């Protein structure tokens, strides 16, 4: 059996396991902060850790979640996988973050992990995503609106700058939007949390 036929599913599986590392839970536990799934918005991600903890904990959570995406794609690129399989690794690491086997399948929203993937896949799209998120969150003081806009801007960005990755990145964008469905309901009802 060719080595690549084993390497590709192995790296996709590793990407999922990397995504499954519950960064927010580990950070909060180590710093004596309550389980983010039981406090604030109930989301184990950077924004909620900032709400219930402190800036250091939030920064560590952000770095860890970004790092999962970066490492998954770096491994795929190191193995010289095709763009299609590398895109599947990106999808796998985001799925791992959203539905972590190591976190009782209760994960975050996937924004930081997606950014980590995009940084490695297409840094111009990463810059576009970050600028979009920062601009919208500054204007609205609402992380969910910024994250939804970031997901939407990903599609034209990838189409223009890395079209070979459009299919997996489109699926990731759709997953991010779907994961924010409770936030969308709260936005419509005027109950969404702001910074």
N, CA and C of each residue as an Amber inpcrd file, in Angstrom:
protein
   585
   0.8530000  -1.1940000   0.0000000   0.0000000   0.0000000   0.0000000
   0.8900000   1.2460000   0.0000000   0.6590000   2.2090000  -0.9190000
   1.4920000   3.4100000  -0.9660000   1.4570000   4.1570000   0.3570000
   2.6190000   4.7580000   0.6970000   2.7220000   5.4880000   1.9670000
   1.6940000   6.6050000   2.0390000   1.4890000   7.3350000   0.9260000
   0.5520000   8.4540000   0.9240000  -0.8670000   8.0210000   1.2570000
  -1.2280000   6.8070000   0.8570000  -2.5860000   6.3390000   1.1210000
  -2.8180000   6.1360000   2.6130000  -1.7380000   5.9270000   3.3740000
  -1.8350000   5.8310000   4.8250000  -1.6310000   7.1870000   5.4870000
  -0.7180000   7.9730000   4.9110000  -0.3600000   9.2580000   5.5120000
  -1.5240000  10.2400000   5.4970000  -2.2730000  10.2690000   4.4000000
  -3.3420000  11.2490000   4.2790000  -4.4230000  11.0610000   5.3470000
  -5.0150000   9.8630000   5.4930000  -6.0140000   9.7090000   6.5560000
  -5.4180000   9.8680000   7.9510000  -4.1370000   9.4970000   8.1040000
  -3.4950000   9.6540000   9.4130000  -3.4050000  11.1290000   9.7930000
  -3.0080000  11.9740000   8.8510000  -2.8720000  13.3980000   9.1480000
  -4.2310000  14.0780000   9.3150000  -5.2270000  13.6110000   8.5960000
  -6.5830000  14.1330000   8.8020000  -7.0610000  13.7800000  10.2100000
  -6.7650000  12.5610000  10.6500000  -7.1400000  12.1410000  12.0030000
  -6.3750000  12.9310000  13.0580000  -5.0920000  13.1550000  12.8200000
  -4.2840000  13.9570000  13.7450000  -4.8390000  15.3790000  13.8310000
  -5.2610000  15.9130000  12.6950000  -5.8360000  17.2590000  12.6910000
  -7.0890000  17.3190000  13.5710000  -7.9400000  16.3000000  13.4460000
  -9.1360000  16.2720000  14.2950000  -8.7530000  16.2130000  15.7770000
  -7.7810000  15.3810000  16.1050000  -7.3630000  15.2440000  17.5050000
  -6.7450000  16.5330000  18.0330000  -5.9860000  17.2260000  17.1890000
  -5.4450000  18.5270000  17.5960000  -6.5790000  19.5050000  17.8880000
  -7.5500000  19.5310000  16.9910000  -8.6900000  20.4180000  17.1970000
  -9.4620000  20.0700000  18.4470000  -9.4180000  18.7980000  18.8170000
 -10.1900000  18.3090000  19.9550000  -9.5880000  18.6930000  21.3080000
  -8.3530000  19.1920000  21.3110000  -7.7400000  19.6210000  22.5780000
  -8.5400000  20.8020000  23.1360000  -9.1300000  20.6710000  24.3230000
 -10.0120000  21.7280000  24.8670000  -9.2230000  22.8540000  25.5200000
  -8.6730000  23.7230000  24.6990000  -7.7810000  24.7720000  25.1840000
  -8.3980000  25.5850000  26.3170000  -9.6200000  26.0710000  26.1140000
 -10.2530000  26.9280000  27.1210000 -10.4120000  26.2080000  28.4490000
 -10.7840000  24.9300000  28.3980000 -10.9540000  24.1720000  29.6320000
  -9.6260000  23.9980000  30.3480000  -8.5740000  23.6980000  29.6140000
  -7.2580000  23.5120000  30.2130000  -6.7510000  24.8110000  30.8340000
  -6.9190000  25.9080000  30.1060000  -6.4690000  27.2120000  30.6150000
  -7.2360000  27.5950000  31.8680000  -8.5530000  27.4830000  31.7990000
  -9.3730000  27.8730000  32.9450000  -9.0850000  26.9970000  34.1630000
  -8.9350000  25.7050000  33.9430000  -8.6460000  24.7950000  35.0580000
  -7.3060000  25.1390000  35.7050000  -6.3020000  25.3970000  34.8810000
  -4.9700000  25.6790000  35.4140000  -4.8980000  27.0190000  36.1350000
  -5.8190000  27.9590000  35.8020000  -5.8000000  29.2840000  36.4170000
  -6.8920000  29.4730000  37.4610000  -7.5780000  28.3900000  37.8050000
  -8.5950000  28.4790000  38.8400000  -9.8460000  29.2340000  38.4240000
 -10.1450000  29.2230000  37.1320000 -11.3320000  29.8930000  36.5990000
 -12.4120000  28.8390000  36.3640000 -13.6500000  29.2110000  36.5720000
 -14.7570000  28.2620000  36.4220000 -14.8250000  27.7170000  34.9970000
 -15.4100000  26.5500000  34.8560000 -15.6060000  25.9170000  33.5520000
 -16.3790000  26.8740000  32.6440000 -15.7890000  27.3020000  31.5230000
 -16.4750000  28.2710000  30.6610000 -17.7640000  27.7360000  30.0460000
 -17.9260000  26.4150000  30.0540000 -19.1700000  25.8420000  29.5360000
 -20.3260000  26.0310000  30.5090000 -19.9780000  26.4110000  31.7600000
 -21.0070000  26.5830000  32.7910000 -21.1960000  28.0510000  33.1920000
 -20.4350000  28.9440000  32.5640000 -20.4750000  30.3600000  32.9350000
 -20.6250000  31.2260000  31.6860000 -21.0680000  32.4540000  31.8980000
 -21.1620000  33.4010000  30.7910000 -22.0620000  32.9050000  29.6780000
 -21.5190000  32.9080000  28.4710000 -22.2940000  32.4560000  27.3120000
 -22.3440000  30.9360000  27.2170000 -21.5120000  30.2550000  28.0040000
 -21.4500000  28.7950000  27.9350000 -20.5400000  28.2760000  26.8410000
 -19.8380000  29.1680000  26.1700000 -18.9770000  28.7750000  25.0650000
 -17.5220000  28.6940000  25.5250000 -16.8390000  27.5620000  25.2940000
 -15.4370000  27.4460000  25.6820000 -14.5110000  28.0720000  24.6370000
 -14.5470000  29.3820000  24.5590000 -13.7340000  30.0980000  23.5890000
 -13.1690000  31.3760000  24.1850000 -12.3980000  32.0860000  23.3970000
 -11.6710000  33.2680000  23.8680000 -12.5900000  34.3300000  24.4450000
 -13.6650000  34.6580000  23.7440000 -14.5480000  35.7330000  24.1950000
 -15.1560000  35.4370000  25.5540000 -15.6050000  34.2100000  25.7380000
 -16.2290000  33.8710000  27.0160000 -15.1970000  33.7710000  28.1340000
 -14.0000000  33.2720000  27.8250000 -12.9470000  33.2250000  28.8400000
 -12.5900000  34.6430000  29.2810000 -12.6100000  35.5790000  28.3510000
 -12.3680000  36.9780000  28.7120000 -13.4640000  37.4930000  29.6390000
 -14.7060000  37.1060000  29.3710000 -15.8250000  37.5690000  30.1960000
 -15.7410000  37.0280000  31.6200000 -15.4480000  35.7410000  31.7530000
 -15.5180000  35.1130000  33.0780000 -14.1710000  35.0600000  33.7810000
 -13.0850000  35.3030000  33.0230000 -11.7470000  35.2010000  33.5960000
 -10.9910000  36.5100000  33.5250000  -9.9270000  36.4980000  32.7480000
  -9.1010000  37.6930000  32.6200000  -8.4130000  37.6970000  31.2590000
  -7.6770000  38.7630000  30.9880000  -7.0560000  38.9150000  29.6710000
  -5.9700000  37.8800000  29.4180000  -5.2370000  37.5180000  30.4650000
  -4.1840000  36.5180000  30.2880000  -4.7870000  35.1800000  29.8810000
  -5.8360000  34.7730000  30.5910000  -6.5010000  33.5130000  30.2570000
  -7.0650000  33.5510000  28.8450000  -7.6600000  34.6810000  28.4680000
  -8.2170000  34.8100000  27.1180000  -7.1170000  34.7540000  26.0670000
  -5.9820000  35.4130000  26.3410000  -4.8640000  35.4060000  25.3860000
  -4.2970000  34.0060000  25.2200000  -4.1920000  33.2640000  26.3130000
  -3.6950000  31.8880000  26.2350000  -4.6630000  30.9990000  25.4650000
  -5.9550000  31.2070000  25.6900000  -6.9630000  30.4410000  24.9520000
  -6.8820000  30.7400000  23.4620000  -6.7740000  32.0210000  23.1260000
  -6.6510000  32.4180000  21.7230000  -5.4100000  31.8020000  21.0930000
  -4.2790000  31.8820000  21.7890000  -3.0310000  31.3450000  21.2460000
  -3.1390000  29.8340000  21.0330000  -3.7410000  29.1440000  21.9930000
  -3.8830000  27.6980000  21.8600000  -4.7900000  27.3020000  20.7160000
  -5.9020000  28.0110000  20.5710000  -6.8440000  27.6790000  19.4990000
  -6.2710000  28.0310000  18.1240000  -5.5760000  29.1600000  18.0400000
  -4.8720000  29.4920000  16.7990000  -3.8220000  28.4250000  16.4900000
  -3.0830000  28.0380000  17.5260000  -1.9950000  27.0870000  17.3440000
  -2.4590000  25.7410000  16.8220000  -3.6580000  25.3160000  17.2210000
  -4.1800000  24.0400000  16.7230000  -4.3360000  24.0750000  15.2060000
  -4.8830000  25.1610000  14.6960000  -5.0470000  25.2910000  13.2490000
  -3.7200000  25.3990000  12.5330000  -2.8130000  26.1860000  13.1110000
  -1.4880000  26.3570000  12.5090000  -0.7540000  25.0180000  12.4280000
  -0.7570000  24.2770000  13.5200000  -0.0050000  23.0180000  13.5720000
  -0.5910000  21.9750000  12.6180000  -1.9160000  21.8960000  12.5610000
  -2.5480000  20.9190000  11.6690000  -2.1630000  21.1660000  10.2100000
  -2.1770000  22.4280000   9.7970000  -1.8440000  22.7440000   8.4040000
  -0.3500000  22.6380000   8.1650000   0.4490000  23.0110000   9.1480000
   1.9060000  22.8740000   9.0070000   2.2900000  21.4210000   8.7820000
   1.6870000  20.5080000   9.5340000   1.9760000  19.0860000   9.3510000
   1.5790000  18.6150000   7.9490000   0.4220000  19.0800000   7.4840000
  -0.0280000  18.7010000   6.1370000   0.9260000  19.2380000   5.0750000
   1.3870000  20.4710000   5.2530000   2.3090000  21.0570000   4.2890000
   3.6770000  20.3970000   4.3680000   4.0940000  20.0360000   5.5820000
   5.3730000  19.3500000   5.7500000   5.3650000  18.0160000   5.0210000
   4.2090000  17.3560000   5.0200000   4.0660000  16.0680000   4.3250000
   3.8210000  16.2460000   2.8350000   3.7830000  17.4980000   2.3770000
   3.5840000  17.8060000   0.9610000   2.2840000  17.2150000   0.4220000
   1.2240000  17.3230000   1.2310000  -0.0770000  16.8370000   0.7890000
  -0.6410000  17.7630000  -0.2790000  -1.5520000  17.2530000  -1.0690000
  -2.1910000  18.0650000  -2.0980000  -3.0500000  19.1410000  -1.4370000
  -3.3500000  20.2290000  -2.1570000  -4.2170000  21.2610000  -1.5780000
  -5.5630000  20.7100000  -1.1140000  -6.1050000  19.7290000  -1.8570000
  -7.3910000  19.1590000  -1.4700000  -7.3290000  18.4510000  -0.1220000
  -6.2770000  17.6630000   0.0880000  -6.1320000  16.9400000   1.3520000
  -5.7660000  17.9070000   2.4750000  -4.9540000  18.9010000   2.1720000
  -4.6300000  19.9250000   3.1680000  -5.8990000  20.6520000   3.6030000
  -6.7740000  20.9230000   2.6330000  -8.0610000  21.5380000   2.9720000
  -8.8970000  20.6360000   3.8700000  -8.8220000  19.3260000   3.6460000
  -9.5350000  18.3880000   4.5240000  -8.9590000  18.4020000   5.9320000
  -7.6520000  18.5920000   6.0460000  -7.0350000  18.7280000   7.3760000
  -7.5580000  19.9730000   8.0770000  -7.7270000  21.0630000   7.3200000
  -8.2990000  22.2820000   7.9000000  -9.7140000  22.0150000   8.3940000
 -10.4990000  21.3440000   7.5790000 -11.8690000  21.0200000   7.9700000
 -11.8740000  20.1220000   9.2070000 -10.9510000  19.1620000   9.2580000
 -10.8950000  18.2220000  10.3840000 -10.5290000  18.9160000  11.6840000
  -9.5570000  19.8330000  11.6360000  -9.1460000  20.4940000  12.8810000
 -10.2550000  21.4130000  13.3940000 -10.9900000  22.0480000  12.4840000
 -12.1160000  22.8810000  12.9090000 -13.2390000  22.0100000  13.4800000
 -13.5190000  20.8880000  12.8230000 -14.5270000  19.9590000  13.3600000
 -14.1280000  19.4550000  14.7420000 -12.8350000  19.1920000  14.9110000
 -12.3540000  18.7630000  16.2180000 -12.5810000  19.8190000  17.2760000
 -12.3950000  21.0800000  16.9070000 -12.6310000  22.1690000  17.8620000
 -14.1240000  22.3190000  18.1750000 -14.9510000  22.1950000  17.1530000
 -16.3970000  22.3410000  17.3510000 -16.9780000  21.1720000  18.1390000
 -16.4900000  19.9700000  17.8390000 -17.0170000  18.7520000  18.4580000
 -15.8530000  17.9240000  19.0050000 -15.2410000  18.3860000  20.0940000
 -14.0140000  17.7440000  20.5890000 -14.2550000  16.4280000  21.3170000
 -13.6170000  15.3910000  20.8400000 -13.6990000  14.1000000  21.5130000
 -13.1460000  14.1990000  22.9310000 -12.1470000  15.0790000  23.1150000
 -11.5200000  15.2330000  24.4240000 -12.2620000  16.2360000  25.3120000
 -13.3480000  16.7880000  24.8260000 -14.1140000  17.7570000  25.6030000
 -15.5910000  17.4550000  25.5910000 -15.9370000  16.1710000  25.6120000
 -17.3380000  15.7150000  25.6390000 -18.1370000  16.2520000  24.4530000
 -17.4450000  16.5060000  23.3340000 -18.0720000  16.9750000  22.0890000
 -18.7770000  18.3260000  22.2660000 -18.3670000  19.0960000  23.2830000
 -18.9120000  20.4420000  23.5010000 -17.7900000  21.4430000  23.2950000
 -17.6480000  21.9060000  22.0580000 -16.5340000  22.7750000  21.7220000
 -16.9240000  24.2220000  21.5410000 -15.9660000  24.9910000  21.0440000
 -16.1670000  26.4170000  20.8280000 -16.7930000  26.7100000  19.4800000
 -16.6620000  27.9510000  19.0640000 -17.2880000  28.3920000  17.8180000
 -16.3750000  28.2250000  16.6020000 -15.0800000  27.9870000  16.8240000
 -14.1810000  27.6660000  15.7180000 -13.4970000  28.8410000  15.0460000
 -13.7130000  30.0500000  15.5420000 -13.1780000  31.2320000  14.8590000
 -11.6510000  31.2540000  14.9050000 -11.0650000  31.1160000  16.1000000
  -9.6140000  31.2030000  16.2160000  -8.9190000  30.0560000  15.4860000
  -9.4630000  28.8570000  15.5700000  -8.8540000  27.7150000  14.8880000
  -8.9150000  27.8970000  13.3770000 -10.0220000  28.4410000  12.8890000
 -10.1260000  28.7540000  11.4580000  -9.0710000  29.7680000  11.0510000
  -8.8740000  30.7940000  11.8770000  -7.8540000  31.8010000  11.5760000
  -6.4610000  31.1730000  11.5210000  -6.1900000  30.2320000  12.4340000
  -4.9040000  29.5580000  12.4030000  -4.6890000  28.7930000  11.1090000
  -5.7370000  28.1290000  10.6510000  -5.6560000  27.4170000   9.3670000
  -5.4070000  28.3790000   8.2160000  -6.1660000  29.4600000   8.2000000
  -6.0660000  30.4040000   7.0840000  -4.7070000  31.0800000   7.0350000
  -4.1290000  31.3400000   8.2080000  -2.7930000  31.9390000   8.2500000
  -1.8010000  31.0850000   7.4800000  -1.9170000  29.7750000   7.6060000
  -0.9980000  28.8680000   6.9280000  -1.3830000  28.6210000   5.4690000
  -2.6790000  28.6600000   5.1860000  -3.1550000  28.3530000   3.8400000
  -3.0410000  29.5420000   2.8910000  -3.3650000  30.7360000   3.3840000
  -3.3430000  31.9370000   2.5470000  -3.2960000  33.1610000   3.4540000
  -2.0900000  33.6580000   3.7150000  -1.9730000  34.7730000   4.6570000
  -2.7320000  36.0240000   4.2140000  -2.8770000  36.3230000   2.9020000
  -3.6960000  37.5000000   2.5560000  -5.1570000  37.3460000   3.0140000
  -5.6980000  36.1390000   2.9140000  -7.0690000  35.9190000   3.3820000
  -7.1190000  36.0550000   4.9080000  -6.0840000  35.5820000   5.5770000
  -5.9930000  35.7430000   7.0320000  -6.0500000  37.2260000   7.4120000
  -5.2700000  38.0430000   6.7250000  -5.2800000  39.4880000   7.0070000
  -6.6750000  40.0620000   6.7850000  -7.3210000  39.6350000   5.6990000
  -8.6830000  40.0910000   5.4030000  -9.6430000  39.6880000   6.5230000
  -9.5230000  38.4680000   6.9970000 -10.3930000  37.9790000   8.0710000
 -10.1840000  38.7910000   9.3590000  -8.9210000  38.9890000   9.7260000
  -8.6100000  39.7010000  10.9680000  -9.0860000  41.1520000  10.9000000
  -8.8300000  41.8080000   9.7820000  -9.2660000  43.1900000   9.6380000
 -10.7880000  43.2990000   9.6860000 -11.4600000  42.3420000   9.0600000
 -12.9250000  42.3320000   9.1010000 -13.4160000  42.1720000  10.5330000
 -12.8550000  41.1920000  11.2460000 -13.2870000  40.9360000  12.6260000
 -13.0470000  42.1580000  13.5080000 -11.8510000  42.7370000  13.4170000
 -11.5230000  43.8870000  14.2630000 -12.3930000  45.0900000  13.9460000
 -12.6490000  45.3220000  12.6650000 -13.4760000  46.4610000  12.2670000
 -14.8990000  46.3170000  12.7910000 -15.4790000  45.1290000  12.6010000
 -16.8680000  44.9180000  13.0110000 -17.0060000  44.9150000  14.5270000
 -16.0640000  44.3050000  15.2340000 -16.1900000  44.2620000  16.6960000
 -15.9840000  45.6550000  17.2860000 -15.1610000  46.4770000  16.6460000
 -14.9830000  47.8610000  17.1030000 -16.2590000  48.6610000  16.9000000
 -16.9300000  48.4250000  15.7870000 -18.1510000  49.1600000  15.4720000
 -19.3410000  48.7020000  16.3070000 -19.4390000  47.3980000  16.5630000
 -20.6520000  46.8490000  17.1910000 -20.4610000  46.4100000  18.6340000
 -19.2010000  46.2160000  19.0500000 -18.8810000  45.6640000  20.3800000
 -19.5240000  44.2890000  20.5780000 -19.7000000  43.5550000  19.4850000
 -20.3560000  42.2510000  19.5520000 -19.5190000  41.2330000  18.7800000
 -18.9470000  40.2690000  19.5210000 -18.0430000  39.3040000  18.8990000
 -18.7570000  38.4300000  17.8820000 -20.0210000  38.0990000  18.1330000
 -20.7190000  37.1930000  17.2170000 -20.9390000  37.8290000  15.8470000
 -21.2830000  39.1120000  15.8250000 -21.4570000  39.7880000  14.5310000
 -20.1330000  39.8120000  13.7790000 -19.0560000  40.1150000  14.5000000
 -17.7330000  40.1490000  13.8820000 -17.3590000  38.7760000  13.3270000
 -17.6700000  37.7400000  14.0740000 -17.3250000  36.3850000  13.6390000
 -18.1420000  35.9590000  12.4260000 -19.4150000  36.3160000  12.4060000
 -20.2580000  35.9910000  11.2470000 -19.7760000  36.7260000  10.0010000
 -19.4140000  37.9850000  10.1520000 -18.8950000  38.7440000   9.0070000
 -17.5670000  38.1640000   8.5350000 -16.7420000  37.7250000   9.4780000
 -15.4710000  37.1020000   9.1200000 -15.6960000  35.8250000   8.3140000
 -16.6730000  35.0180000   8.7410000 -16.9790000  33.7870000   8.0110000
 -17.4440000  34.0980000   6.5950000 -18.2690000  35.1200000   6.4570000
 -18.7980000  35.4740000   5.1380000 -17.7060000  36.0130000   4.2140000
 -16.7900000  36.8280000   4.7570000 -15.7450000  37.4190000   3.9100000
 -14.7130000  36.3820000   3.4800000 -14.6830000  35.2420000   4.1870000
 -13.7400000  34.1870000   3.8460000 -13.9900000  33.6470000   2.4430000
 -15.2460000  33.5300000   2.0540000 -15.5660000  32.8960000   0.7700000
 -15.0390000  33.6800000  -0.4260000 -15.3600000  34.9850000  -0.5570000
 -14.7710000  35.7040000  -1.6990000 -13.2560000  35.8120000  -1.6050000
 -12.7260000  35.8930000  -0.3690000 -11.2760000  35.9660000  -0.2120000
 -10.5930000  34.7160000  -0.7230000 -11.0970000  33.5590000  -0.3320000
 -10.5150000  32.2920000  -0.7860000 -10.7220000  32.1120000  -2.2840000
 -11.8980000  32.4900000  -2.7830000 -12.1800000  32.3450000  -4.2100000
 -11.1720000  33.1280000  -5.0540000 -10.7990000  34.3130000  -4.5670000
  -9.8820000  35.1700000  -5.3240000  -8.4260000  34.7870000  -5.1290000
  -8.0580000  34.3270000  -3.9290000  -6.6410000  34.1570000  -3.5990000
  -6.1900000  32.7070000  -3.4930000  -7.1070000  31.7840000  -3.2360000
  -6.7370000  30.3640000  -3.1420000  -7.9190000  29.5130000  -3.5630000
  -8.3460000  29.6070000  -4.8290000  -9.5770000  28.9370000  -5.2700000
  -9.5420000  27.4200000  -5.1350000  -8.3470000  26.8280000  -5.1010000
  -8.2510000  25.3680000  -4.9500000  -8.7310000  24.9060000  -3.5710000
  -8.8680000  25.8530000  -2.6360000  -9.3250000  25.5330000  -1.2780000
 -10.7710000  25.9560000  -1.0320000 -11.4580000  26.3440000  -2.0890000
 -12.7940000  26.9120000  -1.9070000 -13.7620000  25.9280000  -1.2520000
 -13.7650000  24.6830000  -1.6800000 -14.7480000  23.7290000  -1.1440000
 -14.5890000  23.5000000   0.3580000 -13.3890000  23.1270000   0.8560000
 -13.2760000  22.9250000   2.3040000 -13.4800000  24.2010000   3.1020000
 -13.0100000  25.3360000   2.5800000 -13.1660000  26.5870000   3.3200000
 -14.6190000  27.0560000   3.3150000 -15.3550000  26.7470000   2.2430000
 -16.7830000  27.0700000   2.2220000 -17.5180000  26.2490000   3.2800000
 -17.1450000  24.9720000   3.4140000 -17.7560000  24.1360000   4.4530000
 -17.4290000  24.6630000   5.8430000 -16.1870000  25.0990000   6.0390000
 -15.8030000  25.6660000   7.3330000 -16.6010000  26.9260000   7.6220000
 -16.7490000  27.7940000   6.6240000 -17.5280000  29.0190000   6.8210000
 -18.9750000  28.7010000   7.1820000 -19.5510000  27.7150000   6.5100000
 -20.9250000  27.3120000   6.8250000 -21.0260000  26.7450000   8.2430000
 -20.0130000  25.9840000   8.6650000 -19.9950000  25.4510000  10.0250000
 -19.9360000  26.5770000  11.0540000 -19.1190000  27.5870000  10.7800000
 -19.0170000  28.7200000  11.7080000 -20.3550000  29.4400000  11.8260000
 -21.0100000  29.6410000  10.6910000 -22.3110000  30.3200000  10.7150000
 -23.3370000  29.4790000  11.4770000 -23.3550000  28.1670000  11.1930000
 -24.2960000  27.2780000  11.8860000 -24.0180000  27.2530000  13.3860000
 -22.7550000  27.2640000  13.7560000 -22.3840000  27.2240000  15.1820000
 -22.8140000  28.5040000  15.8980000 -22.9900000  29.5690000  15.1390000
 -23.4300000  30.8320000  15.7200000 -24.9450000  31.0160000  15.6650000
 -25.6770000  29.9550000  15.3440000 -27.1340000  30.0930000  15.2310000
 -27.7910000  30.5970000  16.5180000 -27.3340000  30.1740000  17.7220000
 -27.9340000  30.7620000  18.9330000 -27.6760000  32.2690000  19.0270000
 -26.4830000  32.6790000  18.5830000 -26.1670000  34.1070000  18.6010000
 -27.0450000  34.8700000  17.6290000 -27.3260000  34.2600000  16.4810000
 -28.1940000  34.9150000  15.4950000 -29.5820000  35.1180000  16.0840000
 -30.0880000  34.0980000  16.7880000 -31.4000000  34.2380000  17.4360000
 -31.3700000  35.3460000  18.4920000 -30.2730000  35.4080000  19.2530000
 -30.1580000  36.4480000  20.2690000 -30.0500000  37.8400000  19.6460000
 -29.3610000  37.9290000  18.5120000 -29.2550000  39.2190000  17.8200000
 -30.6270000  39.6900000  17.3550000 -31.4060000  38.7600000  16.8200000
 -32.7440000  39.1100000  16.3300000 -33.6390000  39.5710000  17.4820000
 -33.4870000  38.9170000  18.6440000 -34.3380000  39.2530000  19.7960000
 -33.7590000  40.3810000  20.6560000 -32.5570000  40.8450000  20.2910000
 -31.9350000  41.9250000  21.0610000 -31.2990000  41.4870000  22.3600000
 -31.0010000  40.2010000  22.4920000 -30.4610000  39.6800000  23.7660000
 -28.9850000  39.3030000  23.6830000 -28.3450000  39.5720000  22.5600000
 -26.9550000  39.1500000  22.4000000 -26.0370000  39.9530000  23.3260000
 -25.0570000  39.2540000  23.9130000 -24.0910000  39.8940000  24.8170000
 -23.1320000  40.7770000  24.0420000 -22.7330000  41.8850000  24.6700000
 -21.7420000  42.7760000  24.0950000 -20.5540000  42.8860000  25.0420000
 -19.4290000  43.3460000  24.4900000 -18.2690000  43.5900000  25.3560000
 -18.4900000  44.8760000  26.1300000
